[in-house]
């Protein structure tokens, strides 16, 4: 692989490392928060996010991805001043939209809460509203740095943002709980605001150092001039379909939010029971489903500027190489994650939430992992190639399927919350499948059933079988000691089973040839050492 491929992987690894930290904190904080707020409070906490995310998607207007793509194209041609021009125009636009939609959310909070049939959710909506203004500023600077294929500022700001956010969540939810669970949930959502403020400060510091470092180079470089109007037009044309695409995920959440509680009422559940079931899906099961996406999201963020740069230089072989690697890595992450969550759905629910009811939506929703991760990667490939409308269209098709499934299946008492979980699986199956078909057609990349399906499925399935057999064995051994509480026994058995599964999966990937020697070599810093060690063990020749 080329140095560009290596740089693309390195950027993805940096973002993935930050993402791992952020997602671990994001998963861990929910466990004590669930205990503080309860399932009803968790429902109020989660109800703020679909509306917030929808308005955030409109206010950012797909600009961060457009910045990343436009900056990458200009930097590929050494047009540094042009890259700064892109950032300046984008910041001006986003500050206006960010402030506008923060005010819209704050003053419209009561209307949205009443529309959901959950008036107490108003407080969470108002608490989270200033976050829009701060997040759009972060998004602009992150897009600029990613366009430069400099991923460290994004990674550091994400880590700092999450630390401050989680600290605020615990502090405010705890001190506000005596006033009522709805106020505690609002305090928790305010963590978005404090975390975003910390992230903005970190990015501004990075930008000052970056600008100082580039000062002489910028002064001595020639500006490949475009009018502000032309740059803005290009930005809007790129951003508009991405805006619609970024709205689809919040739209999926909105579909759940507006349909699921009401259809659960039809199924015979009370308002409070419906809020609790919604909390089990959106506040407990879906965050677990989203954990593996930290790897593919990092891959996607690194992939867009990398593909855009290769496309600007007409490096079509490089595009095929990156696309092949990205899709393969996605499947190698998504498949074992899906199988592992399915096999361990019940013990994971008890370990994390002490609530076996979470297992019902989790055992269904986990099948969305492989399709959600594939959707992220294929959408990034299409955006990098300039086909920004395609993933939007495909995801909308998926949402249509989800709306129908949600409406009919949620009202069936025996299915209840499993209905929207299945709707999520189907929506991403449809959108990712359509994306993949168009990518293969556009770039002319051959699709090997053996490499992309059989080998990953065999290794992931074998790992799943080992985990399935390991868990009850370990549980019986630890439980037989009679020294530990049941939840601790379950937790230790889950962690040990997952550890065994990871080791077995890694060995199978190498022994089966699913990961080639060349692919392993191109992992930054440790690739050559791993190949050397495996060659000594005669796994590679």
C-alpha positions in Angstrom: 0.0 0.0 0.0 1.0 3.6 -0.6 2.1 6.2 2.0 -1.3 7.9 1.4 -3.0 4.7 2.4 -0.8 4.5 5.5 -1.6 8.1 6.4 -5.3 7.4 5.9 -5.1 4.4 8.3 -3.1 6.4 10.8 -5.7 9.2 10.9 -8.4 6.6 11.4 -6.5 5.0 14.2 -6.0 8.4 16.0 -9.7 9.1 15.7 -10.6 5.6 16.7 -8.4 5.8 19.8 -10.1 9.0 20.9 -13.5 7.4 19.9 -12.7 4.4 22.1 -12.1 6.6 25.1 -15.2 8.7 24.4 -17.5 5.7 23.8 -16.2 3.8 26.9 -17.0 6.9 29.0 -20.3 7.2 27.1 -21.2 3.6 27.9 -19.9 3.6 31.4 -21.6 6.8 32.6 -25.0 5.5 31.5 -24.8 2.7 34.1 -24.8 4.9 37.2 -26.9 7.5 35.4 -29.6 4.8 34.8 -29.5 4.1 38.6 -29.8 7.8 39.4 -32.6 8.7 36.9 -34.4 5.3 36.6 -36.0 4.2 33.3 -38.5 7.0 33.3 -35.9 9.7 33.9 -33.7 8.0 31.3 -36.6 8.3 28.9 -36.8 12.1 29.5 -33.0 12.3 29.1 -33.1 10.5 25.7 -36.2 12.4 24.4 -34.2 15.6 24.1 -31.7 14.2 21.7 -33.7 13.5 18.5 -35.0 17.0 18.3 -31.6 18.5 19.3 -29.8 16.4 16.7 -32.3 17.3 14.0 -31.8 21.0 14.6 -28.1 20.6 14.9 -28.0 18.8 11.6 -29.8 21.7 10.0 -27.7 24.3 11.6 -24.4 22.7 10.6 -25.9 22.2 7.2 -23.4 19.5 6.3 -20.8 22.2 6.3 -18.1 20.3 8.3 -17.9 17.5 5.7 -17.9 20.2 2.9 -15.1 22.0 4.8 -13.1 18.8 5.1 -13.5 18.0 1.4 -12.8 21.5 0.1 -9.8 22.0 2.4 -8.4 18.6 1.3 -8.7 19.5 -2.4 -7.0 22.9 -1.8 -4.2 21.5 0.3 -3.6 18.8 -2.3 -2.8 21.7 -4.7 -0.8 23.6 -2.0 -3.5 26.3 -1.9 -3.2 27.1 1.9 -4.8 30.6 1.6 -7.7 29.0 -0.2 -8.1 26.6 2.7 -8.2 29.5 5.2 -10.8 31.2 3.0 -13.0 28.1 3.2 -12.8 28.1 7.0 -13.6 31.8 7.3 -16.7 31.6 5.2 -17.9 28.4 6.9 -17.5 29.9 10.4 -19.5 33.0 9.5 -22.3 30.9 8.1 -22.4 28.4 10.9 -22.3 31.0 13.7 -25.5 32.5 12.3 -27.3 29.2 11.9 -26.1 27.9 15.3 -27.4 30.9 17.2 -30.7 30.8 15.3 -31.5 27.1 16.0 -30.4 27.3 19.6 -33.1 30.0 20.1 -35.6 27.9 18.1 -35.1 24.9 20.4 -35.2 26.9 23.6 -38.4 28.7 22.9 -40.0 25.8 21.1 -39.3 23.2 23.9 -42.8 23.3 25.4 -44.4 22.7 22.0 -42.2 19.7 21.2 -42.7 18.1 24.6 -46.5 18.4 24.3 -46.3 17.0 20.8 -44.5 13.9 22.2 -47.1 13.5 24.9 -44.4 13.9 27.4 -44.6 17.5 28.9 -41.8 16.9 31.5 -39.3 16.5 28.6 -39.5 20.3 28.1 -36.8 20.9 30.7 -34.3 18.6 29.0 -34.9 20.3 25.7 -34.3 23.8 27.1 -31.2 22.7 28.9 -29.6 21.2 25.8 -30.4 24.1 23.5 -27.3 26.3 23.9 -25.2 23.2 22.8 -26.2 23.8 19.2 -24.3 27.1 19.0 -21.2 25.7 20.6 -21.2 22.4 18.6 -21.3 24.2 15.2 -18.1 26.1 16.1 -16.4 22.8 17.0 -17.7 21.2 13.8 -16.1 23.9 11.6 -12.7 23.6 13.2 -12.8 19.8 13.2 -13.7 19.9 9.5 -10.7 22.2 8.8 -8.2 20.0 10.6 -9.6 16.8 9.1 -9.3 18.4 5.6 -5.6 18.9 6.5 -5.6 15.2 7.4 -4.5 16.3 10.9 -6.6 14.3 13.2 -5.0 15.0 16.6 -6.9 18.3 17.4 -10.2 16.5 16.7 -9.2 13.6 18.9 -8.1 15.8 21.9 -11.1 18.0 21.7 -13.4 14.9 21.7 -11.7 13.5 24.8 -11.9 16.8 26.7 -15.5 17.4 25.6 -16.5 14.0 26.9 -14.7 14.3 30.3 -16.4 17.7 31.1 -19.7 16.4 29.7 -19.8 13.3 31.9 -18.6 15.3 35.0 -21.5 17.7 34.5 -24.0 14.9 33.9 -23.2 13.3 37.3 -23.0 16.5 39.3 -26.2 18.2 38.0 -28.3 15.0 37.9 -27.4 14.2 41.5 -28.0 17.7 43.0 -31.2 18.2 41.0 -32.8 14.8 41.7 -34.5 16.0 44.9 -36.4 18.6 42.8 -37.8 15.8 40.5 -36.6 13.3 38.0 -37.4 15.6 35.1 -35.1 18.3 36.5 -32.3 15.7 37.1 -32.7 14.6 33.4 -32.4 18.3 32.4 -29.3 18.7 34.4 -27.8 15.6 32.7 -28.6 17.0 29.2 -26.8 20.3 30.1 -23.6 18.3 30.0 -23.7 18.8 26.3 -23.3 22.5 26.8 -20.3 22.4 29.2 -18.6 19.7 27.2 -19.0 21.5 24.0 -17.6 24.7 25.5 -14.5 22.8 26.6 -14.1 21.3 23.1 -14.3 24.7 21.5 -11.6 26.1 23.8 -9.3 23.2 22.9 -9.8 23.6 19.2 -9.1 27.3 19.3 -5.8 26.7 21.1 -4.8 24.1 18.4 -5.8 26.5 15.7 -3.7 29.3 17.1 -0.6 27.1 17.2 -1.4 25.7 13.7 -1.8 29.2 12.3 1.5 30.3 13.9 3.3 27.2 12.5 2.0 27.9 9.0 2.4 31.7 9.1 5.6 32.0 7.0 4.3 29.4 4.5 1.0 31.2 4.1 2.7 34.6 3.6 5.0 33.2 0.9 2.3 31.1 -0.9 0.2 32.3 -3.8 -3.5 32.5 -3.4 -5.4 30.6 -6.0 -8.2 33.1 -5.7 -11.9 32.4 -5.9 -14.6 34.9 -4.9 -16.3 34.4 -1.6 -19.5 34.0 -3.5 -18.1 31.2 -5.6 -16.7 29.4 -2.5 -20.0 29.8 -0.7 -21.9 28.4 -3.6 -19.6 25.4 -3.9 -19.9 24.8 -0.1 -23.7 24.9 -0.2 -23.9 22.6 -3.2 -21.7 20.1 -1.4 -23.4 20.6 2.0 -27.0 20.4 1.0 -27.2 16.7 0.3 -25.0 16.0 3.3 -27.3 18.0 5.4 -30.2 15.9 4.3 -28.1 12.8 5.0 -27.2 14.0 8.5 -30.8 14.7 9.1 -31.8 11.1 8.4 -30.3 9.6 11.6 -32.1 12.1 13.8 -35.1 11.5 11.6 -34.9 7.8 12.5 -34.7 8.7 16.1 -37.7 11.1 15.6 -39.6 8.3 14.0 -39.1 6.3 17.1 -39.8 9.2 19.4 -43.1 10.3 17.7 -44.4 6.8 16.8 -43.2 4.4 19.4 -44.6 5.8 22.7 -48.0 6.4 21.0 -48.1 2.9 19.5 -47.1 1.4 22.8 -50.1 3.1 24.3 -52.2 1.3 21.6 -50.6 -1.9 22.7 -51.9 -1.4 26.2 -49.0 0.3 27.9 -49.4 3.4 30.1 -47.6 6.7 29.5 -45.0 5.9 32.2 -44.6 2.3 30.9 -44.1 3.5 27.4 -41.5 6.0 28.5 -39.7 3.2 30.4 -39.7 0.9 27.3 -38.5 3.7 25.1 -35.7 4.3 27.6 -34.7 0.6 27.4 -34.3 0.9 23.7 -32.9 4.4 23.1 -31.1 4.9 26.4 -29.7 1.4 27.0 -29.8 -0.9 23.9 -29.0 1.6 21.2 -25.9 3.1 22.9 -24.5 -0.5 23.0 -25.3 -0.9 19.3 -23.5 2.3 18.6 -20.3 1.4 20.4 -18.7 -0.4 17.3 -19.5 2.6 15.2 -16.7 4.5 16.9 -14.2 2.6 14.7 -16.2 3.1 11.4 -16.9 6.7 12.2 -13.2 7.3 12.7 -12.6 5.4 9.4 -15.2 7.6 7.7 -13.8 10.9 9.0 -10.4 9.9 7.7 -11.7 8.4 4.5 -13.6 11.5 3.1 -10.5 13.8 2.8 -8.3 10.9 1.7 -10.7 9.9 -1.1 -11.3 13.6 -2.0 -7.6 14.1 -2.3 -7.1 11.0 -4.4 -10.1 12.0 -6.6 -8.7 15.5 -7.1 -5.4 14.0 -8.3 -7.3 11.4 -10.5 -5.6 8.6 -8.5 -8.2 6.0 -9.4 -6.1 3.0 -8.3 -5.7 4.7 -4.9 -9.4 5.1 -4.6 -10.0 1.4 -5.3 -7.3 0.5 -2.8 -8.8 2.7 0.0 -12.4 1.6 -0.8 -11.4 -2.1 -0.7 -9.6 -1.8 2.6 -12.3 0.4 4.2 -15.1 -2.0 3.4 -13.2 -5.0 4.5 -12.2 -3.4 7.8 -15.9 -2.4 8.4 -17.1 -6.0 7.9 -14.4 -7.3 10.2 -15.6 -4.9 12.9 -19.4 -5.1 12.3 -19.9 -8.9 12.1 -18.2 -10.0 15.3 -19.9 -7.1 17.2 -23.3 -8.2 16.0 -22.8 -11.9 16.8 -21.2 -11.1 20.2 -24.0 -8.8 21.3 -26.7 -11.4 20.2 -25.0 -14.3 22.1 -24.6 -12.3 25.3 -27.6 -10.0 25.2 -29.1 -11.1 28.5 -25.9 -11.2 30.6 -24.8 -7.8 29.1 -28.1 -6.3 30.1 -27.7 -7.5 33.7 -24.0 -6.6 33.9 -24.5 -3.0 32.7 -28.0 -2.1 33.8 -29.2 -4.8 36.2 -32.2 -4.9 34.0 -32.9 -8.0 31.9 -35.7 -6.1 30.1 -33.0 -4.4 28.0 -32.1 -7.7 26.5 -35.3 -7.8 24.4 -34.6 -4.8 22.2 -30.8 -5.4 22.3 -31.1 -9.0 20.9 -32.9 -7.6 17.9 -31.2 -4.2 17.5 -27.7 -5.7 17.6 -28.2 -7.0 14.0 -28.2 -3.3 12.9 -24.5 -3.1 13.9 -23.1 -4.6 10.7 -25.4 -2.6 8.4 -25.0 0.6 10.4 -21.2 0.4 10.2 -21.3 -0.5 6.5 -23.7 2.4 5.9 -21.2 4.9 7.5 -18.2 3.7 5.5 -20.0 3.5 2.2 -21.6 6.9 2.7 -18.1 8.4 3.4 -16.8 6.8 0.2 -19.7 8.2 -1.9 -19.2 11.7 -0.3 -15.5 11.6 -1.0 -16.3 10.7 -4.7 -18.7 13.7 -4.9 -21.8 11.5 -5.0 -23.3 13.2 -2.0 -26.9 12.8 -3.0 -26.7 9.0 -3.3 -26.4 8.0 0.4 -29.2 10.5 1.3 -31.6 8.9 -1.2 -30.7 5.4 0.0 -31.1 6.2 3.7 -34.5 7.9 3.0 -35.6 4.7 1.4 -34.5 2.8 4.5 -36.4 5.3 6.7 -39.6 4.6 4.8 -39.3 0.9 5.6 -38.7 1.8 9.3 -41.7 4.0 9.6 -44.0 1.2 8.3 -42.4 -1.5 10.6 -42.5 0.8 13.6 -46.2 1.7 13.1 -47.5 -1.8 12.7 -45.2 -4.0 14.8 -44.9 -1.7 17.9 -48.6 -1.9 18.5 -48.5 -5.8 18.7 -48.3 -6.4 22.5 -46.0 -9.5 22.1 -43.5 -7.5 20.1 -43.8 -4.0 21.6 -40.3 -2.5 21.8 -38.8 -5.2 19.5 -40.8 -3.6 16.6 -38.8 -0.4 16.3 -35.6 -2.3 17.0 -36.3 -4.5 13.9 -37.2 -1.4 12.0 -33.7 0.0 12.6 -32.1 -3.2 11.4 -34.1 -3.2 8.1 -33.5 0.5 7.5 -29.7 0.2 7.6 -29.8 -3.1 5.7 -31.6 -1.4 2.8 -29.4 1.8 2.8 -26.1 0.1 3.1 -26.9 -2.5 0.5 -27.9 0.2 -2.0 -24.7 2.3 -1.2 -22.5 -0.7 -1.7 -24.1 -1.6 -5.0 -23.5 1.9 -6.4 -19.9 2.1 -5.2 -19.0 -1.2 -6.9 -20.6 0.1 -10.0 -19.0 3.6 -10.0 -15.4 2.7 -9.2 -15.4 -0.7 -10.9 -14.1 -2.5 -7.9 -14.6 -6.3 -8.0 -16.6 -7.7 -5.1 -15.1 -11.0 -3.8 -17.8 -13.0 -2.0 -15.0 -15.1 -0.5 -13.0 -12.1 0.9 -15.9 -9.8 1.9 -18.5 -12.4 3.0 -17.4 -16.0 3.6 -14.1 -15.3 5.4 -15.4 -12.6 7.7 -18.6 -14.6 8.4 -16.7 -17.8 9.1 -14.3 -16.1 11.6 -17.0 -14.1 13.3 -19.3 -17.1 13.5 -16.6 -19.3 14.9 -15.8 -16.6 17.5 -19.5 -16.4 18.4 -19.7 -20.2 18.9 -16.7 -20.0 21.3 -18.3 -17.2 23.3 -21.6 -19.0 23.4 -19.9 -22.1 24.9 -17.5 -20.1 27.2 -20.1 -18.0 29.0 -22.1 -20.8 30.7 -19.0 -22.7 31.5 -17.4 -19.7 33.2 -20.6 -18.7 35.0 -21.0 -22.2 36.5 -17.3 -22.3 37.6 -17.5 -18.8 39.3 -21.0 -19.4 40.7 -19.9 -22.7 42.1 -17.4 -20.9 44.3 -20.2 -19.4 46.3 -18.2 -16.3 47.1 -19.7 -13.7 44.8 -23.0 -12.0 44.2 -24.8 -13.1 41.0 -24.4 -9.8 39.1 -20.6 -9.9 39.8 -20.5 -13.5 38.6 -22.3 -12.5 35.4 -20.1 -9.5 34.8 -16.9 -11.5 35.3 -18.2 -14.3 33.0 -19.2 -11.8 30.3 -15.8 -10.0 30.4 -13.8 -13.3 30.3 -16.0 -14.6 27.5 -15.5 -11.5 25.5 -11.7 -11.6 26.1 -11.6 -15.3 24.9 -13.6 -14.3 21.9 -11.3 -11.5 21.0 -8.2 -13.7 21.2 -9.9 -16.5 19.2 -11.1 -14.0 16.6 -7.6 -12.5 16.2 -6.1 -15.9 15.7 -8.7 -17.0 13.2 -8.3 -13.7 11.2 -4.6 -14.5 10.8 -4.8 -18.3 10.3 -7.6 -18.1 7.8 -5.8 -15.4 5.8 -8.7 -13.0 6.2 -6.1 -10.3 7.0 -3.2 -10.5 4.6 0.4 -9.9 5.4 0.4 -6.7 3.3 -2.6 -5.3 5.1 -1.1 -6.0 8.5 2.2 -4.4 7.4 0.4 -1.1 6.7 -0.8 -0.6 10.3 1.2 2.4 11.4 4.1 1.8 13.9 3.2 -1.7 15.0 2.4 -3.4 11.6 6.0 -4.5 10.8 6.6 -5.7 14.3 3.4 -7.9 14.2 4.4 -9.3 10.9 7.9 -10.2 12.2 6.5 -11.9 15.2 3.9 -13.8 13.2 6.5 -14.9 10.7 8.6 -16.3 13.6 5.6 -18.2 14.7 5.2 -19.5 11.1 1.7 -18.0 10.7 3.1 -16.0 7.9 5.8 -17.2 5.5 
